[in-house]
Amino acid sequence: MPIYLIGYMGAGKTTAGRIVADWLGWYFVDLDEAFQEIHSLSTADYIRQYGIEEFRKKEKFVLEDIADMSPYENVVYATGGGYPCYEDNMECLSELGVSVYIRWTAEDLTHRLMLTDLSERPVLQGKSYDELLAFIRPQLEARTPYYEQATYTIDAPGFREDADQLIAEQICQLINCKTK
């Protein structure tokens, strides 16, 4: 069955997902990249142009279209951070495969996100560390009930250099795959 990685922005869904897919010899699909291919706009540009609500509607169909078109069950998907919180998306993920929530603290997510290009994340653009933490805490709290509907939950190892590798290893332990 396909594996759907869920969690907040910066949780390592894409990086750990690529590692797991490589170890398994499976396909990897980043839903943000798939969105860009289908709509010819990055998720950031689409949100800037049409707004977050319109983006969520389109994002829902991207995953469903890929799942319908794909003849492959051996796929690791990295969803967008807000994907599980829209409409019945968690129910859809449960029907389509196995979901894994990568759980982080708000503080560790803030540290990780501060190391990225925040201009690629319109809702975070221009925020200081304290502003970012103040934004993430309530949003993470609001999203947690959705995330916790995942088939599995793994706790991130904290803010460290090898975190994504360790997350990938935990995912493989959950699904009984061998790591390289």
N, C-alpha and C positions, 0 to 999 in steps of 0.2 A: 504494500500500500504506500501511496505517497506520504511524505513527511512535510508538514507545514510548520515552519518556525515562526513563532509569534513573540512579541515583546515590544517594549518602548523603543523609540529612536535610539540608535547607538548601542543597542543590546548585543550586537554581533551576529545578527541573523544572517546577513549576507556572507560575512567572512567565515563564520563557523559552518554555515551551510555549504559553502564551496569546499571546505575541508572534508566534511562528512560525505558529500557527493563523490569527491575524488577517492576517498577510502573505499566507498562502496562500489565504485565504478558506475554510478548512477548519473542521471542528468541533473543539472542545477538550473533553477529559474528564479531570478530576482524579479518580483512583481513590479517594482519601480522601473526596471529596465524594460520589461515586457510592455508596461504602460507606455513608455516612451516610443517603443517600436510601433505600437498600434496607433497612438494618437499624434505622433510626430512632435511631441513636446515633452520635455522632462516633467516630472511630477511637480517640481518647484515652479517651472514656468506655467504649467497648467493651473496650479493653485493661484499664482499671481494674476493670471488672465481671467479665470472663471470663478475663483473662490473655492473654499474647502468643501462646501456641501456638494457642489457639482462634481468636484474631484472624487469624493467618496462614492457617488452614484456610478461614475465611470469605472472606478477601481474595482468595484464589486463585479462588474461584468467582465473585466479583464481576467480575473481568476477563473470565473465560471466558463468563459470561452476557451481558455487554455485547457482546463480540465476536460471539457467536452471534445476538443479537437485532438488532444494528446492520446496516442495509442499506448503510451508508456505509463506503467505503474511505478516504475523505479525512478522517482523524481523527488528531489529535495527542493522545496519552495521557501523563499524568504518573503514573508508578507510585509506590507507597510505597517508601521507602528499603530495606526488607528484602525486598520482594516478589521480586526476582530470586534470592534465596538460599534460597527455600523449594522443596522437592521438585524438580520438573522445570520450574519456571517459566521459566527462560531458554530451554529447548527450545520451550516453548509460544510465547514471544515471537518466536522465530526462525521458527516456522511461520506466525505470524499477520501479521508485518510486519517492519519495520526497527527495530532498537533502537539507541539512542544513549546511551552512557555519558558523563555529565558528570563528569569527574575533577577533584577538588580535593585540596589537601593537608589534613591533619588540622588544622593550625593555622588555615588560612583558613576551614575549615568551623566551627571553634570560634568564631572572630570573628563569622562570619555568624549562627550560632545564638544567640550571646549578645545579639544585637540583636532577637531574637524573644521571644515570650511562651512561656517554657519550660514553663509550666503546661499548655500544649496538647500537650506531648510528655512523656507520663508517665515514660518512662525517663530523661529529662534533668532533670526537675523538681527545683528546689532546688540544682542543682549550681553551684559557683563556676567561674570560667574554668579553673583548673588541674584541678579534678575533671572538668569536661567534656572537656578535652583528654585526660586520662588514660582516660576512657571511650571517646572516639571513636577514638583511635589503634589499639588492638587490634581493635576492631569493624570499622573501615575496612579494616584489614589482612586480617581474616578474610573480608570480603565482596568484596574486590578480585578474587579469581579468578572469582567469579560475574559481577561487573560487566564484567570484561574479555572475557566471551563475547559482548558486544554486537557488533552489526554494525559499528558505528563507535565510536570513543572520541575525545572532544574534551577538551582541557585548558582548564580554567577560567582566566580571565585574572588571577586573584589577587584579593585583597580590595580591591575598588574599587567606587565608586558605580554605575558603568555596567556592571557584570559581567553582569547578566542580559541586557541588550541585546546585549552582545558574544557571549554564549553563543548567543543566538537567531541572530545573524548567522553564527556558525560552523555551526550546524545547517543553515541555509539554504544555505550554501556546499556542505555535504556532499550535499545533495539537489538542488542546482542550482535553487533558487528565487530569485526576486528579492525584495529587501528594500524596504520603503517608506522 
